[in-house]
Amino acid sequence: MTIIDIHTHMFTAGWLELLKTRGGAFNLQTRPDGKQEIFRGSTPVVIPQVGHFDYELRIREMDRYGIDMSVVSLTCPNVYWGDEETSVMAAKESNDSMAAAQARWPERIRWFTSLPWEYPERAVQELQRSVANGAVGVMVLGNIAGRSLTDPLFAPIWAAIDDIGLPVLVHPTDPLGAEAMGIAPHNLFWSVGFTYDTTLAISKMIFSGFFDRYPHLKVIASHGGGTLPYLVGRFEMGDRSSSSTCAR
């Protein structure tokens, strides 16, 4: 049986340098253990690891654990920072590095493209360019710099993805109101924030008619779907109820 890892991440030095110099609210801070971590303001986001930058190390680890193929992608904060040109540059930097890795290890590496979602016209252009370069799907965060994935701004991008019929990996990031919820001081960003962000993003898609508008989408909800599997009964009850206030 072929083992394919569809949820695994890679960075590039160029992407990280762009984040350092043009990241806006994003910054790098040194942890007590000496490692650098990416923050949005005071909220921790991700810790760049050696393996995020080294495909040869990745291949060795894949061999070690019996993984036949990895479908790599960026993770948060993706390319949703800086101005329009910065976002486009960051997307191209990441996507081109993954295309090059696929060309070098065609039997082991595939990739999901990252897009400058805040700029729909540029995002569609990058989608088309990426697919021509071998992208097998799209990676998107659970919210785009605070905007819901169902925001009308993104409709042209979803329509273009739907036309091609690509799978989309929905990966969580810091949820709306992270600071107000106080998740940073207790380091609940990954454990609670991630599951909440995925759950909210996919729930909005389900109840807004999103999947009716884009019938060819194949959406992958990261981390086991957050808490979606545990809320199916409540969703069904809420859908049958004439008022959401009836739910307990």
PELINBEL-V701679 format. One record per helix or strand of 3 or more residues. SS is the DSSP state (H for helix, E for strand). FROM is the first residue (numbers start at 1). TO is the last residue. Records with the same first field share a line. If there is no record, write none. Layout:
BEGIN
SS: FROM-TO / FROM-TO
END
This chain:
BEGIN
E: 4-9 / 26-30 / 36-40 / 43-46 / 69-73 / 109-113 / 137-141 / 167-171 / 218-221
H: 13-22 / 50-52 / 55-65 / 84-104 / 120-132 / 152-164 / 178-181 / 189-207 / 210-213 / 222-225 / 228-240 / 244-246
END
